[in-house]
Amino acid sequence: MQEIFGIAAFRSRQQVMRFDSALNRAGIRSQVISTPKDVAVGCGLSVRFELRDTQSVLDVYQRTRPGNLIGFYRVTRTPGGKPMVERLI
């Protein structure tokens, strides 16, 4: 089964934690995960979110401006395959 989700990748673990907390306070489900190797820049952690929440996630980013953002990405995982990573914005 294919799994598709968004991530926000940062250069700093502190910013990952701040952004995850900001999303949770805004009522947006998120999770801190290991950054996929195709985006292997930064601290090694990213914030995972559902693609249907992308606009809300971007709104929270605009309000909080946590800094050190590498980018927002769409990740597609298939069983036994290498994850495909595409830049969202």
Backbone as ProteinMPNN parsed JSONL, in Angstrom:
{"seq_chain_A": "MQEIFGIAAFRSRQQVMRFDSALNRAGIRSQVISTPKDVAVGCGLSVRFELRDTQSVLDVYQRTRPGNLIGFYRVTRTPGGKPMVERLI", "coords_chain_A": {"N_chain_A": [[0.841, -1.182, 0.0], [0.543, 2.189, -0.802], [1.957, 5.064, 0.715], [1.43, 8.417, 1.387], [2.546, 11.599, 2.3], [3.23, 14.807, 3.857], [6.217, 16.695, 4.635], [8.023, 18.935, 6.756], [11.139, 20.176, 6.621], [13.912, 21.032, 8.619], [16.907, 22.851, 9.632], [17.612, 22.713, 12.243], [17.155, 20.933, 15.249], [15.793, 22.068, 17.364], [14.087, 23.899, 16.087], [12.483, 22.133, 14.673], [11.108, 20.896, 16.79], [9.782, 23.138, 17.885], [8.123, 23.894, 15.721], [6.542, 21.596, 15.402], [5.202, 21.637, 17.864], [3.786, 24.058, 17.561], [2.075, 23.382, 15.446], [0.562, 21.368, 16.677], [-0.685, 22.867, 18.718], [-2.325, 24.38, 17.106], [-4.158, 22.544, 16.397], [-3.514, 20.74, 14.413], [-2.634, 17.623, 13.279], [0.506, 16.214, 13.719], [3.85, 14.879, 13.469], [7.08, 14.11, 14.673], [9.665, 12.956, 12.681], [12.306, 10.896, 11.256], [14.246, 12.501, 8.829], [13.768, 11.858, 5.381], [16.291, 10.277, 3.364], [16.659, 11.47, 0.855], [16.304, 14.12, 1.325], [18.332, 14.74, 2.865], [19.574, 16.922, 4.414], [20.406, 19.118, 6.951], [19.205, 18.71, 10.309], [18.406, 16.082, 10.539], [15.898, 15.436, 11.435], [12.391, 15.832, 10.827], [9.156, 17.413, 10.464], [6.262, 15.669, 10.171], [3.23, 15.698, 8.306], [-0.231, 15.521, 7.285], [-1.107, 15.604, 3.846], [-3.518, 16.803, 3.159], [-3.709, 18.794, 5.001], [-1.975, 20.766, 4.217], [-2.272, 23.578, 3.498], [-3.1, 24.702, 5.942], [-0.864, 24.056, 7.5], [1.075, 25.615, 6.217], [0.011, 28.123, 6.792], [0.353, 28.212, 9.595], [3.124, 28.154, 9.643], [3.686, 30.64, 8.424], [2.667, 32.358, 10.382], [4.23, 31.729, 12.659], [6.912, 31.575, 11.892], [9.377, 29.859, 12.37], [12.05, 29.672, 11.53], [15.199, 28.592, 9.999], [14.246, 26.829, 8.037], [14.379, 24.234, 5.688], [12.726, 23.239, 3.696], [9.431, 22.4, 2.361], [8.062, 19.257, 1.696], [6.724, 16.6, -0.346], [6.214, 13.272, 0.338], [6.337, 10.047, -0.956], [5.812, 6.772, -0.257], [6.333, 3.399, -1.066], [5.734, -0.069, -0.494], [8.71, -1.847, -0.039], [10.051, -0.229, -1.81], [12.089, 2.627, -2.758], [11.648, 5.703, -1.05], [9.935, 8.39, -2.671], [10.655, 11.745, -3.065], [9.392, 14.963, -3.336], [9.596, 18.444, -3.839], [7.322, 20.605, -2.226], [6.805, 23.381, -2.039]], "CA_chain_A": [[0.0, 0.0, 0.0], [1.293, 3.428, -0.925], [1.772, 6.034, 1.793], [1.793, 9.755, 0.917], [2.424, 12.594, 3.361], [4.104, 15.966, 3.729], [7.164, 16.964, 5.717], [8.725, 20.22, 6.832], [12.507, 19.868, 7.042], [14.612, 22.175, 9.219], [18.33, 22.672, 9.922], [17.802, 22.683, 13.689], [16.202, 20.113, 15.998], [14.98, 22.98, 18.167], [13.034, 24.438, 15.223], [11.559, 21.013, 14.418], [10.259, 20.746, 17.979], [8.912, 24.321, 17.981], [7.095, 23.862, 14.686], [5.636, 20.5, 15.76], [4.355, 22.146, 18.961], [2.889, 25.075, 17.006], [1.033, 22.674, 14.696], [-0.319, 20.703, 17.642], [-1.506, 23.909, 19.354], [-3.305, 24.817, 16.107], [-5.081, 21.446, 16.145], [-3.079, 20.0, 13.228], [-1.884, 16.424, 13.656], [1.855, 16.157, 13.167], [4.721, 13.917, 14.128], [8.5, 14.279, 14.374], [10.192, 11.729, 12.073], [13.619, 11.02, 10.625], [14.157, 13.078, 7.49], [14.161, 10.918, 4.329], [17.654, 10.502, 2.876], [16.65, 12.35, -0.316], [16.291, 15.493, 1.828], [19.318, 14.593, 3.945], [20.256, 18.158, 4.765], [19.845, 19.607, 8.2], [19.422, 18.038, 11.598], [18.015, 14.675, 10.49], [14.503, 15.295, 11.846], [11.411, 16.655, 10.122], [7.791, 17.349, 10.964], [5.366, 15.006, 9.218], [1.836, 16.131, 8.352], [-1.078, 15.01, 6.205], [-1.139, 16.545, 2.717], [-4.779, 17.57, 3.172], [-3.513, 19.908, 5.929], [-0.86, 21.597, 3.738], [-2.52, 25.024, 3.606], [-3.092, 25.049, 7.362], [0.53, 23.974, 7.936], [1.736, 26.816, 5.693], [-0.502, 29.261, 7.561], [1.04, 28.193, 10.893], [4.514, 28.556, 9.385], [3.694, 32.089, 8.189], [2.427, 33.039, 11.66], [5.253, 31.472, 13.673], [8.25, 31.785, 11.315], [10.364, 29.257, 13.266], [13.417, 29.831, 11.025], [16.013, 27.434, 9.621], [13.497, 25.911, 7.186], [14.989, 23.753, 4.447], [11.635, 23.233, 2.738], [8.27, 21.539, 2.524], [8.177, 18.192, 0.712], [5.733, 15.518, -0.442], [6.915, 11.985, 0.38], [5.545, 8.898, -1.378], [6.476, 5.509, 0.086], [5.692, 2.167, -1.486], [6.394, -1.201, 0.162], [9.885, -2.386, -0.708], [10.646, 0.727, -2.74], [12.737, 3.818, -2.222], [10.695, 6.816, -0.982], [10.083, 9.458, -3.649], [10.504, 13.024, -2.386], [9.219, 16.098, -4.247], [9.418, 19.723, -3.151], [5.959, 21.129, -2.282], [6.884, 24.814, -2.367]], "C_chain_A": [[0.886, 1.245, 0.0], [0.95, 4.38, 0.217], [2.269, 7.39, 1.294], [1.549, 10.742, 2.043], [3.371, 13.755, 3.082], [5.084, 16.031, 4.882], [7.659, 18.4, 5.612], [10.098, 19.891, 7.403], [13.206, 21.141, 7.508], [16.086, 21.832, 9.452], [18.597, 22.471, 11.412], [16.73, 21.822, 14.355], [15.267, 20.991, 16.834], [13.828, 23.549, 17.339], [12.017, 23.364, 14.86], [10.58, 20.891, 15.581], [9.301, 21.925, 18.133], [7.777, 24.267, 16.97], [6.082, 22.757, 14.964], [4.676, 20.955, 16.862], [3.348, 23.17, 18.448], [1.753, 24.418, 16.223], [0.046, 21.999, 15.643], [-1.227, 21.706, 18.348], [-2.599, 24.405, 18.412], [-4.303, 23.703, 15.759], [-4.739, 20.621, 14.911], [-2.241, 18.815, 13.689], [-0.541, 16.427, 12.95], [2.679, 15.187, 13.992], [6.162, 14.226, 13.732], [9.019, 12.935, 13.873], [11.622, 11.973, 11.604], [13.426, 11.548, 9.21], [14.566, 12.027, 6.456], [15.533, 11.285, 3.754], [17.714, 11.423, 1.666], [16.615, 13.822, 0.066], [17.358, 15.603, 2.917], [20.19, 15.83, 4.122], [19.638, 18.576, 6.089], [20.102, 18.687, 9.362], [19.04, 16.565, 11.598], [16.598, 14.404, 10.954], [13.631, 16.235, 11.028], [10.066, 16.532, 10.819], [6.914, 16.774, 9.858], [3.946, 15.52, 9.416], [1.081, 15.519, 7.184], [-1.16, 16.054, 5.097], [-2.417, 17.376, 2.695], [-4.683, 18.795, 4.086], [-2.46, 20.914, 5.448], [-1.119, 23.089, 3.91], [-2.514, 25.481, 5.055], [-1.671, 25.027, 7.925], [1.292, 25.219, 7.47], [1.286, 28.067, 6.44], [0.191, 29.352, 8.918], [2.492, 28.622, 10.707], [4.602, 30.078, 9.192], [3.5, 32.871, 9.48], [3.604, 32.914, 12.62], [6.675, 31.728, 13.193], [9.36, 31.19, 12.187], [11.808, 29.357, 12.779], [14.073, 28.507, 10.687], [15.275, 26.404, 8.772], [14.331, 25.525, 5.966], [13.921, 23.742, 3.361], [10.501, 22.316, 3.146], [8.296, 20.531, 1.376], [6.997, 17.242, 0.787], [6.53, 14.223, -0.509], [5.933, 10.887, -0.015], [6.359, 7.644, -1.093], [5.653, 4.357, -0.434], [6.432, 1.007, -0.822], [7.574, -1.713, -0.67], [10.575, -1.438, -1.668], [11.292, 1.895, -2.03], [11.707, 4.948, -2.165], [10.989, 7.858, -2.063], [9.773, 10.78, -2.928], [10.447, 14.13, -3.424], [9.002, 17.356, -3.426], [7.977, 20.188, -3.334], [5.962, 22.598, -2.699], [8.323, 25.264, -2.304]], "O_chain_A": [[1.869, 1.316, 0.737], [-0.206, 4.483, 0.629], [3.404, 7.501, 0.831], [0.488, 10.736, 2.668], [4.207, 13.687, 2.181], [4.831, 15.499, 5.963], [7.706, 18.991, 4.532], [10.213, 19.392, 8.523], [13.104, 22.19, 6.872], [16.461, 20.66, 9.466], [19.705, 22.095, 11.794], [15.543, 21.963, 14.063], [14.085, 20.68, 16.985], [12.71, 23.668, 17.84], [10.824, 23.648, 14.75], [9.37, 20.793, 15.376], [8.134, 21.733, 18.474], [6.624, 24.551, 17.296], [4.882, 22.962, 14.779], [3.477, 20.686, 16.796], [2.186, 23.154, 18.853], [0.602, 24.842, 16.321], [-1.165, 22.057, 15.431], [-2.408, 21.43, 18.556], [-3.673, 24.805, 18.86], [-5.187, 23.898, 14.925], [-5.585, 19.879, 14.411], [-1.254, 18.985, 14.405], [-0.461, 16.619, 11.736], [2.266, 14.737, 15.06], [6.431, 14.567, 12.58], [8.849, 11.907, 14.529], [12.089, 13.111, 11.562], [12.544, 11.091, 8.483], [15.594, 11.37, 6.623], [15.886, 12.462, 3.671], [18.724, 12.098, 1.465], [16.868, 14.685, -0.775], [17.279, 16.471, 3.787], [21.411, 15.763, 3.987], [18.44, 18.387, 6.298], [21.101, 17.969, 9.393], [19.323, 15.863, 12.568], [16.132, 13.267, 10.881], [14.077, 17.296, 10.593], [9.865, 15.655, 11.66], [6.834, 17.321, 8.758], [3.51, 15.75, 10.543], [1.683, 15.056, 6.215], [-1.269, 17.249, 5.372], [-2.4, 18.527, 2.26], [-5.479, 19.725, 3.963], [-2.091, 21.821, 6.195], [-0.255, 23.799, 4.424], [-1.974, 26.544, 5.364], [-1.312, 25.882, 8.735], [2.06, 25.806, 8.233], [2.087, 28.967, 6.692], [0.575, 30.44, 9.347], [3.029, 29.371, 11.523], [5.497, 30.722, 9.741], [4.1, 33.931, 9.659], [3.945, 33.871, 13.315], [7.55, 32.061, 13.993], [10.201, 31.932, 12.695], [12.721, 29.137, 13.575], [13.573, 27.44, 11.041], [15.636, 25.227, 8.781], [14.913, 26.381, 5.3], [14.169, 24.18, 2.238], [10.587, 21.569, 4.121], [8.524, 20.9, 0.223], [6.356, 17.095, 1.828], [7.434, 14.098, -1.336], [4.83, 10.807, 0.526], [7.458, 7.472, -1.62], [4.433, 4.327, -0.273], [7.641, 1.096, -0.608], [7.433, -1.977, -1.864], [11.581, -1.8, -2.279], [11.065, 2.12, -0.841], [10.962, 5.142, -3.126], [12.148, 8.168, -2.336], [8.744, 10.904, -2.263], [11.322, 14.237, -4.283], [8.294, 17.326, -2.419], [7.456, 20.174, -4.45], [5.22, 23.004, -3.593], [8.614, 26.436, -2.545]]}, "name": "protein", "num_of_chains": 1, "seq": "MQEIFGIAAFRSRQQVMRFDSALNRAGIRSQVISTPKDVAVGCGLSVRFELRDTQSVLDVYQRTRPGNLIGFYRVTRTPGGKPMVERLI"}
